[in-house]
Amino acid sequence: MPPKYRAPRIIAVGSPLTLPCGVTLPNRIAKAAMSEQLGAINGSPSQTLTRLYSAWGRGGAGLLITGNVMIDRRAYVEPRNVTLEDDRHLEAVGNWARAGSREGAVMVMQINHPGRVAVGPLHRRPVGPSALRPQAIGFNLRKPRALPLDDIADLRRRYARTAELAVAAGFSGVQVHAAHGYLLSQFLSPIANQREDRYGGSPENRCRLLLEVVADVRKAIGPNAILSVKLNSADFQRRGLEESESLDVALALGQAGIDLLEISGGNYEAPAMTGVVQDSTREREAYFLRYAEDLRARSRMPLMLTGGIRTLDFINDVLAQGAVDVIGLGRPFAVQPDIAGALLAGTQEPQVLPTAPRVPLPGATPINSYLQLAWHAANFRSIAAGEKQVSGPGAVRTLAAAGTTVTARALTQF
């Protein structure tokens, strides 16, 4: 194995980064994708979503990655996802892009298809690489339909079209979501993908669709827009995608010429991306750092590390060592929209923030997960309205009401 790569100079969190496509990030802090669920019922970005990104854009981050934008209105990850299939909402999408980038942040749209874990529309049968149910509770109620080759070709066109529209509207590029058990991640998974054609079986075949989508998207957006991919370091499931195979996929993506790889892990059945991960990197602060270091030893492709980052010292150390190039934060931005500016000024640590209220009882994990989702949703609306975030006394009652609202909106959409 070649020696571990070391950056030729000390990299500070506030230093710019020019990606291979030529786009320059003004600093190394990124707001990672979170599920805003703030699309209008017709799939357009809402004014609330635009105001939310305006607040984040003023907050100092060099890169803002949106939450899921659907490539097909027949399959949603969550209620009220934005959908971008054609140019009917292009003006609103452009307003969204301008709101986030007005103060210099680079805006990237995350594009996705949920595959077999689609939550809606409820009357439709979900699709996947194979007709196999996921094991996650709730998502196992509907058996997916295995995608025929014609539908796979249509999916490729949809990814490319959504990417083309995003850039035309003013986004600096897109992030293809191939992690967390969504459709492209399902094709990579030996558990979810048991096809016997050119898209299944060997690791090379299971990786084929992702590489085809990357090539299609690059052709659609051109060489000067950002093409990012979000990839699992592992599925954290027995017989799932393992690190050794994921490293091969990452190297293939580097050879394909992507501009930024975001490293994550897990899925609905093993949610490592939320911190539920048995890995030595937990002790070293970041969930997926060891994988990033292994990949850096073999590639100089720009890398983004997200998940479990808690201290400014760690951020500066990992950037200075050259293990990664960009640090992604999620939940801190749900509480403090200007957290990036505070980090850049050295006045605050990522972890000095309130967290979602919890029910401290055995067996309360599902309730606490619900509260966390409702807490984020309530905070996004508060940030957009310029109000104080949800925390302190009475927060559980507030979140219960917010969660009920989210559920009601889900029913009205589907």
Buried (B, 14 or more C-beta within 10 A) or exposed (E): EEEEBEBEEEBEBBBEBEBBBEBEBBBBBBBBBBBBBBBBEEBBBBBBBBBBBBBBBBBBBBBBBBBBBBBBBBBBBBBBBBBBBEEEBBEBBBBBBBBBBEBEBBBBBBBBBBBBBBBBEEEBEBBBBBBBBBEBEEBBEBEBBBBEEEEBEEBBEBBBBBBBBBBBBBBBBBBBBBBBBBBBBBBBBBBBBBBEEEBBBEBEBBBBBBBBBBBBBBEBBEEEBBBBBBBBBBBBBEEBBBBEBBBBBBBBBBEBBBBBBBBBBBBBBBBBBBEEBEBEBBEBBBBBBBBBBBBBBBBEBBBBBBBBBBEBEBBBEBBBBBBBBBBBBBBBBBBBBBBBBBBBEEEBBBBEBBEBBBEEEEEEEEBBEBBBBBBBBBBBBBBBEEEEBBBEEEBBEBBBEBBEBBEEBBEEBE
